Amino acid sequence: ADYRTSYVQSWHLTVQREIKKDLVVDVAYVGNRSNGLMTLGDYNQSRPNAIGENLTILQRRPIQNFDYIQISWGGGFATYHALQTKIEKRYAAGVYLLNSFTWSKAIDNASGHLEAANGDNSRLNFRNTGSEKGLGAYNQPLNNTTTLVWELPYGKGRRWGANIHPVVDGIVGGWRLTGINTMTSGQPINITYGPAAAGQVSGAPSYRPNYVGGDIYSAERSPTNYFNRAAFAVPPINQPFGTLGRNIAQTEGIFNFDLGLHKEFPLWSESSRLQFRSEFFNLFNTTNLGAPGQTITNANFGQITSLSSPARQIQFALKLVF
């Protein structure tokens, strides 16, 4: 009944300049802050056991005879700051080029519900929400996307081959090439541990270990040994939420190139044509590794067993327009 509506404050400053004919550059600072976001927690989160104490969670809960009581309240926040640049060569002479680059940082204290990944959680440590402040689960500092559309200059109506035989034009003329190249930083990883029963205060929040020191990544940073196990330790039962920050690790960067080849074949009238499309997703079959196991008490900690993007996919399509 006392929930206050969430709100977002947004601001930006953008400078745009045409540096030559059909070539435009944008440079912008973009920021926003989200306040009072709906988030979740265990209203009946128990106190920790003291050293040498071995009470159950139920015995330590503030509201006796009740177990987990999920509360939704406006305890979430998020901030975002970014340098965003864009270079655009407007369509001319059969060529269009757009390159967008973002350097950003996103901070919040919880993931969106049903949007948590790689060990992050939409449910906070209800007794200390400030300890959940960290990098957002969608924080990817560097993001660069290049888009190209090129009308190949050969065939009827093009720069070369305007008078070639219709059969030859149907095979090699009039093609359009499109490409999208994506390069981004990796995704955040929230390193956690599974506490013993005596160290648990609720089944809702994530428990992060203590940071002992040293590099959190292993020397080889390989798919079978991504993290340095010696950098982490399970906290004592009286302090189940360790010193390690939220989402402090990151997966490997993501690289992907998609290619498209398109062509139109005229048919019996000016308004009828046959469109052919071929698309090659992840053309170079780049292996983009997913997140490693992030729970230090599990046997698969630091092991990568998934990909963050699919392998090469090829598809063909025909479309009749009349």
N, C-alpha and C positions, 0 to 999 in steps of 0.2 A: 504493500500500500504506500510505502514511503519512497518508492523508486523514482528518481529524477531522470528525465529524458536525457539520453546521451547527446552530445553535440560535437561537431568538428570545426576547428578553426583552420583556415587555409590561407596561404599567402604566396605570392610569387613575384619575381621581377624578371622580365624577359626583354632581351635586346635582339632585334632582327635586322639584318643588313644584306642587301643584294651586292655582292662583291664583284660580279660581272653579269652579263646578260644570261638569264635563266639559271643563275647559281646563287642560292640564298643560304645564309648561315644564321642559325638561332642559337643563342646562349641564354640559359635561364637558371635562376635559383628558385627551387620549389620547396615549400615547407608546409607541414600541417601537424596539428595536434588533436588527438581524439580524447575526449574527456568523459568520465562516467560510463565507460563501456560495460555492458552486461557481462559478468563473468561468474564463475562457479567455484564453490568450495564446500568443505564439510563443516557445517555450523557446529557440529558436536565433536570436533577434532579433539582428541585426548591430549593430556599432558605427557611428556616423555617419562619413562621410568628413570628413577635415580640409579646411580651405580650400586649394584648389589640388589636392586629391587627387581621383582619379576611378576608384576601385576599384568593382567590381561588388558587389552584395549578397552573393553567394556567397563572394567573396574576403574579405569583412569579417565573416562569421558565425563565432561562437566554436567551433562544432563543424564543422570542415571536411568537405567532401564530402557534407554533408547540407543540405537546403533548409529549408523551413518545418516546424518540429516543434510541433504544437499540444499544449499541456499544459492539463489541467483541474486546478485546485487550489483550495483554500479561501481565496482571496485577496480575496473580495468582502465588502462590508459595506453596510448601509443603516440610516438612522435616519429616524424619522417623529415629528413633534410636531404636535398639532392642538388647536384650540378647536372643539368641536362643540356646536351648540345645536339644540334641537328644540322646536317649539311644536305641540301636538296638541289639536285640538278633537274629542273623542270623538264617535262617532255619536249624534246626538240631533236630533229634529225633521227628519229626512231629510237632515242635513248632516254631512259629515265633512271635516276640514281638517287637513293635516299640512304643516309647513314645516321643512325641515332645512337648516342652514347650517354650513359647515365652513371654517375658516381654518387652513391647514396649510402645512408645509414638509417636503419629502422630499429627503434627501441620500444619495447612494451613490457608488460608484466604477465601476459598470458596469451596463448594462441586463441584464435576463434574456435568456438565449439565445433567439433567434427572436422577441424582443419589442422589439428596437431599432427606433426610428423617427426620422425627421427628422434624419438624420445621426449619431445616437448609435450606440454600438457595444457589443457584448457582449464584445469582445476588447480587453484592456488593453495599454497600453505596458508591456511586461513588465519593462523595466529601470528604470521609475519609476512604480510603481502609485499612489504618492501624488499624482502630478500629475493623475490621473483623477478625484479627488474633486470632486464638483459636484452640481448639482441633478439629481434623478432624472428619468428620461424620462417618468414619470407624474406629476410635480409640477405640480399645478394649484392654486395657493394659495387661490382663492376658489371655492366651489361652493355654490350655493343651489338647492334643489329644492322646489317647492310642488305639493302634490297635493290635489285637491278632488273630492269625490263629493257630488252634490246630487240628491236625489229630488225632481223638480219637483212642487210641491204642488197638482197638479190631476189629477183622475181618480178612479176608484173606489178607495176606501180612503185617499185623500189629503185634505188640508185643505179644498180646494175641489173642487166638481164631483163629489161622491160619488154623486149621483143622476142624472148625465147619461146620455143614451141610449147603449147599448152600442156603437153604430156610431161615435158621436162619441168615446167613450172609446177606442175602438180606434185612432182617428186622432191625437187630441191629448192623451189622458190617459196617465198611468202612465210617463212618460219618466224616464230617469236620465241625468244629464250627468256626465261625468268629465273632468278636465283635469289635465295634468302640465306645469308650466312649469319649464324648466331653464336656469340661467345659470351659466356657469363661466368661469374664466380660460382663456387659451389654453394650448397645449401647448408644451413646451420645444423649442428648435431648437439643434442642435450645429453651429456654423459651422466648416467644414473647408476644406482645400485639397488639391489633387493635386500632390504633389512631383514634380520631375523625377527621373529614374533615379538620378542621383548623390546626391539627397537622401533616398532611401528606405532604411529599415532593415528593413522587413517589409511584407508585404501584409495583415497582420492588423489593426493598430490604426488609429484615425482620427488624421489629422494636423490640428492646429488652427493657424491663422495667428498672427502677432504682432498685438497690439492697439496701434495707433499713437496713438489718442486721439480724443476727440470722441464724439458720439452714434453708437451703432451702427446706429440707424435713420435712414432718409432723412427729409428735412423733410416730404414729402408722405405717406410710408409707404403708398404706393399698391400695387396688385397688380402693377404693372409695374416698380416701383422701391421695394422694401420696406426695403432696407438701404443704409447709407451706405458705399460702396465705399472711400472715403478713410480709413475707420477701421481698415482691415486691410492687412496686408502679408505677403508670403511670407517666411518666415524663411530665414537662410543655411543651406547644406547641413550645416554642422557642428552646427547646433541645429535639427533638423527639427521638433521639437515646440515650437510657439510659446508665447507668453505668454497667449494668450486662454484664458479658463476654459471648462470644459465646460458645455454647455446653458445659456449665458448669455442667449440670445435667446428670444423667445416669440411664438407666433402670436396673432392677434386672438382676443378672447373669443368664446364660443359661446353662442348664445341659441336656444331651441327651445320651442315650445308644441304639445302634442298634445291633441286633443279627441276625446272619445268620446260617442256617443249610443246608449243601449241601451233596449230595451223588450221586455216579455214579453206574449204573447197567450195567454190561457187556451184550452184545447181541450176535448175531450170528457169529461175527468175532472179531478179535482183534482190528480192527479199528472202530467198531460200538459200541455205548453205549448210554444209556439213562441217562441224567443228571436231577436230581431233586433239586430244590432250594426253600428254604423258608426263607423269610426275615421279620423281626419284627423291624420296625422303631419306635423309641421312645418306646422301650419295656416296660418300667415301667410307661408309660403314664404320664410323668412328665409335670406339668403345668408351662410353661415358659411364664410369662406375657409380653405383649408388652408395648409400650410406652404410658404413660398417656397423656391426653390433655395438651398441652404446652402453650396455649394462655390464659393469666391471665384474659383477658376481656371476655372470653367465659364461659358459664355456666358449661361446662364439664372440666374445668381446674383441673388437678390432678386426673382425673378419668380414669381408665384403662378399655378399652372395647374390647381389642384384644389380641391375643397371638403372640409371636415372633417365635413360631415353632408349627407345627401341632400336633394333638393328635396321639395316637398310630395308626399305619397302618401296616397291615399284607398282604403279598402277597405270592403266590405260583407259581412256573413255572416248566414246563417240556421242555427239549431240547433234540432232537434226533440228534446224531452225527453219520454219516456213510460215 
